[in-house]
Amino acid sequence: MQEPESIQARRDNEAMLQEVAQNTEMGKNTLDELMGLTHDQALKDEMMRQRNEYRRLNQKAHTALDAIGCEAKGQTPAARMGVSMGIRTRTMLDKSTRNLATMLAEGTGQGALDCKRAESDYPFASPGARKLMQELCDFQTHAESTWREFV
């Protein structure tokens, strides 16, 4: 039996907004962790700029979820620990600007790919949720190329 479109739309809407919340939380948490590893001021400035944008988009996702009566789930503790362990492993011997920028470009590229997947996975999401997801995707696509300039 097929679900009525309104129920599917509510589920897609919440799921897409949760994706934005999780994606932006991962971005800001990763930048927070990597920021202390570099002495390159230009890299650090770009990290701060992007972290602020992730925070802004994360807040928009939280506000939209609140408006539909849902709570943002954010990253799971296991996901946070996995990212943190990956960062420690990949930076143990190499904290160079090049290595950090490469890691950030890879992570941001994955984030943009996750956005594209969510856009097709949740076709009944509201125009507002789709717009926020597109804003995040556009930001991450640009951010990925910015990180590649540091490599």
N, C-alpha and C positions, 0 to 999 in steps of 0.2 A: 504494500500500500504506500502510495506516494504522499509525502508530507505537504500540507498546504504551503503555498509560497510564502505567506506571512511568517510562518514558523521557521521556515528555512532562511528567510531574510534575516530574522532576528539572530539565528545561530551564526550565519555567515558574518553578520555585522559584528557580533561580539568576538568571533574568532579572528577576524581581520584586525580589530582594535587590539586584541591580546597579542597578535603577532607584532604589531607596531610597538607595543609596550615592551615586549621581550627583546626585540631587536635593538631598540634604543637603549634599553638597560644594559645589554651586553656591550654596546658601543661605548657608553659612558664609563662603565666599570673597567673595561679594558684600557681605555685612555687614562683613567685614574691610576691604574696599576703601572702602566708603561711610563707615565710622565716622570716619575722619580728616577727612572733609569738613564735618562739622557742629560747631557750637559750642553747639547746643541740648542741654543736659544731659539733659532728659527723653527726647529722641529717642535720644541716645547710650546711655542706660541701657536703653532697650527694645531697641536693637540688640544690646547685650551679652547681655541675657537671652535673646533669640532665637538669637543665635549659639551660646550655650552649649547650648541645646536641640537645635540642628542638630548640634552636635558629639556630643551624647549619642546621638542617633538614628543618626548616621553610625557611631559606634563599635559600636552594636548590629548594624548591617548588616554591618560588617566581621567581627565575631565570628561571626555566623550564616554568612557566606560561608566563613570559615575552617573552621567545623564541618562543612561539606559538601565540603571539599576544594577550594574555589575561591578565587581572589584577586579582590579588589575592583578594578574597572577605573577607577572615578572619572571625572572630567571629562577629556576629551581636551585637549591643549594648544591646539588650534584653538578649542574651545568656550570655554576660559578666556580666550583672547585676544579672542574676539568679545565676551564679556561685558565685559571690561575696556575695550575700545574703545567699546562702547555707553555705559558709565558715563561715560567721559571726555567723549564727545560731548554727552551729555545734561546734564552738570554743568559744562561749560566756562563758561557764562555765568550759570548759576543753581544755586547751592548752598543754596538756601533749604530750610527744614524742609519746606515744602509740596511742593517738587519732589522731594526725597529720599523723603518718605513716599509720594508718588504712584508713584514708580519702584518702591519696595518693595512697595506694594500690588499693582501690576501683576505684578511678578515672583513674588510669593507666590501670587497667583491662578493664574498659569500653572503653578506648581509643584503646586497642588492639582488642577488639571485634568489634569496629567500623571499624578498618583496615580490618579485615577479611570480614566484610559485604561489604565493598567497593571493595575488590578483586573479590567478586562474582557478585556484582551489575554492574561492569564496565569491562566486559570480553574483550572488544576490545581496552582497553587502551594500549598505547605503552609499549614496554619492559622497557624503561627508567622510565616511570611513575610507572609501576608495581614493578620495582626494588626499587624505592624510598619508595613506600608504604610498601614493604617487610622489608626494612631497619628500617622504623618506627615501624612496628609491632614487629620485633625482639627486638628492643630497649625497647619497652614498656613491652614486655613479661619478659625480664630480669629485668627491673625496678620494675615491680610489685613484683617479688620475693625479690628484694633488700629491698623494703619498708617493706615487711613482716618480715624481719630480725629485724627491729626496734620494732615490736609489741611484 
